[in-house]
Amino acid sequence: MEAQLAKIKLLLLDVDGVLTDGRIIYDNQGNELKAFDVKDGHGLKMLQRAGVAVGIITGRKSQVVVKRAAELGIEILYQGALNKLQPYQEILARHGWSDEQVAYVGDDVVDLPILRRVGFSATVADAVPEVLPLVDYVAGKPGGRGAVREICDMLIKASGRWEELTQRYFRS
């Protein structure tokens, strides 16, 4: 798996159930609320520093996702993607990446068309049962609770840049 991970140049993510726990909360004014794990966010920033691009393909549309993507410097963002394979193919064509250079994290059957194509497919511990046997890796943590960080750390270590990117945190 290490050689497979070392080829990755792009990590693509679903949102609901992957970057969040899948719940959608509305306040009394009708505003949509989502909770994101800061550890996932830090993992994504470190992954970007390691030279791996990050993108989002989600079936829903949400201003909360636009804000979170902007905070994390994620410029590849497709919302309202009912057929996720279409934006996936656009991303590859635009940037010149091949399937084997892409990792994707999804949690539901709508993610399977991409999960079956990419060089490294992953899901969260609480994904729907149909997805679990069809991916390369199942995170030990659920969506919105550190699963993305776990996968980012794997990718960073496979890139050979873990020590370089984390040494400042271990210095006394």
N, C-alpha and C positions, 0 to 999 in steps of 0.2 A: 504494500500500500504506500510505502514511503516514496517510491519512484513515481507512482501515480499522483501523489500530492505535490511533488516537486515541480510538476509540469504546469500547475495551476497559475493562471495569470488574471483570472476574474472569478470572484465569488458573487453569485446571484442569490438573492433571498426572496422568499415570500414574506409577507408581513404578519397577517393574522394567524396565530398559532405557531409562528416561528420567532419573529421579533417581539411578539406579544404573546400573552397566554391564550389568545383567541377570543377573549370576552370583548364585547363592544358595550360601552357604558354611555348613556345619554343623561345629561343633567336636565334640570327643569326648564332650561331655555332651549333645549334641543341640541346643545353642543355635544359633539362626539368626543369621548375621552378614551385614551389608550395608555397603558402602562408599559414602558420600555425598561429593560434592565441595564443599568449603567455599566455593568461588567461586560455585557455584550457590546455596548458602544465603545468601550475602551479597547476591546479585542479588535473591533473593526478598524479603529484608528491605527492600532499597531500593525494590523495586516496591510493597511494602505502604506504605512511607512516601510514595510517590507517589499513594497513594489507590486502588490496585488491590488487590482482595481475591485471596487465593490459596486454592486447595482441591486436594484429592487424591481421585481415584477409582481404586481398584486392585482387581484381581481376587483377589489373595491377601490373607491376614490375617497380620499380623506385629506383634509388640510393638515391634520396632525402628522400624517406621514410625510407630507411636503416639508413641514417644519423639522421633523426628526432627521430626514435625509439631509437637509441643509446644514443642520448642526454638525452632522458627521462628515460633511464634505462629499456626500454621495450625489454624483451628477447623473448617473444612469438611473432613471426613475420612470417606470411605466405603471400607471394606475388604470383601473377600469379594463384590464386585460382579461377578457372572458376566455380568449384563446391565447394562453401564455406562450405558445410556440411561435406565434407571429412576432411579438417583440423580441423574443430570444433570437430568432433568425436575423432580425434587423440589427441587433447589437453585434452579432458575429460579423455580419457584412460590413457594418460601419467601422469596426475596430480591427478587422482582420484576424480575429481569433478563430481557432478551430474548436470543435466539441471537446477534444481531449485537454484543452487549456482552461476549461470552465468547470467550476464546482457549483452545485445548486443545492439549496436547502429548502425543502418543501414538506408539507405535513398532511396533504390530502390528495385524493384521487385526481383533482384538477392539475396537480403538479407532475403527475406521472409522465406526460409526453416529454417534458424537459428532463426529468430525473432519468429517463431511459436513454437519453442522448449524451449527456455530459460525461466528461472524463472522471468526475468524482461526484457521486450522488449521496446526499445525507438527509437525515430526517431527525426530528426531535423524539424524545422518549414517549411522549403522549400523542404521537401521530395516529391517524386512523389505521386500524390493523392491516388493511389492504396494502399500505405503503411499506410497512416495516420489512417484509421479506424481499422487497424489490430494490433496495438501495445498498450502496457500498458500506454505509456506516450509519448506525443509530446512536445518537448522543445519549449519554447517561442522564441528561437533564431535560426537563420539559421545555416547551416553547415559552419564551418570555422570561425564563428563569435560568439563563446561563448556558443554554445549549449552543447558541451562536458563538459565545466566547470559547467554549470547548473546541469547536470546529476551527475557529480562527487560530487558536494556539497550536493545533495540529498542523495547519497550513504554514504558520510562521516557522515552526520547528523544521518542517520538511524543506523550507526554503533555505535553511542554514543560517538564518538571521536572528534566531531567538536570543542568543547570548548578546549580540550587538544591541538589539532593541530593548533588552531588559536589564542590562548591566547597571544602568544608572539607578535603578530601583533597589539593587542589592548592595550598593556601596554604603559604607557607614560614614 
